[in-house]
Amino acid sequence: MIRAARIAVLAVATAGALAGLAGGAVVYFGWYDVSATSPHTMAVHHLIDTAMARSVKARAADVQAPDLNGEARIQNGARLYRTHCVQCHGAPGIAPQPYALGLNPAPAALVATARTRPAAEIFWITQQGIKMTGMPAWQYRLTDDQIWDVVAFLRVLPLLSPADYRDRDDGLPPAEPTPVAPGSLRIGDAAAGKKALQQYLCVTCHAIPGVTGAWNHVGPSLAGMADRPYIAGVMVNTPENLQRWLREPGAVKAGTAMPDVGVSEQDARDIAQFLNTLSDDHR
């Protein structure tokens, strides 16, 4: 009996090792086609879709939806949808923009999403985004209330014909993100700042300790940022000055390659708090 158990364990371990070697070979030799012109196999697509659906369901379980039936909320959601969403997802009778047509996986048809997903899940997806899909986390660009406005509009989207959508859309002014009221700002949070560094694409230019990013960088490493006496060589390194640099790099240093990516005041506080943890003394 003991020998049979050992043989079974050995067989499972051997199978696992062989599977690992096979997977490693697929990666090392580049056998899996990662081009956007080649879709995933149906098995891979189903696996990813199932994992996404289960993940969203688990994380949206505690989200409580407000009243979504008010016409003012729906109208504002329509403006926000036109400004931020229709470019990739389209609308009744409206095609997505050309750059969205080549995305793989393709952006969801939100008429179907609105029919099948609870409001809480749509809110969570919009707020948090989805990895490796091109869907960004809109919490860095819209308030929670605005995201609920979008959800409210999506609930009526399946009921609109192309003519209905055009009639609703005609004459609507573009929606602008609502600025955060100064009284709602909090002190910087390093954990939130670490997330924000990803969302504002800081990792595409800078190597940042503790933050996952590309191996090759065009900007300076941010290691030891807390120990540097100056920011960009022109301004004393203080939390307040670092926040200003993050929000107005061109005003701080004319001609800088550091772009203005629209960092909000709260996100600047959070990012500065995280960068101030990057001390050489902590290595």
Secondary structure, 3 states (H helix, E strand, C coil): CHHHHHHHHHHHHHHHHHHHHHHHHHHHCCCCCCCCCCCCCHHHHHHHHHHHHHHHHHHCCCCCCCCCCCHHHHHHHHHHHHHHCHHHHCECCECCCHHHHCCCCCCCCHHHHHHHCCHHHHHHHHHHCECCCCECCHHHCCCHHHHHHHHHHHHHHHHCCHHHHHHHHCCCCCCCCCCCCHHHCCCCCHHHHHHHHHHCCHHHCCCCCCCCCCCCCCCCCCCCHHHCCEECCCEECCHHHHHHHHHCHHHHCCCCCCCCCCCCHHHHHHHHHHHCCCCHHHC
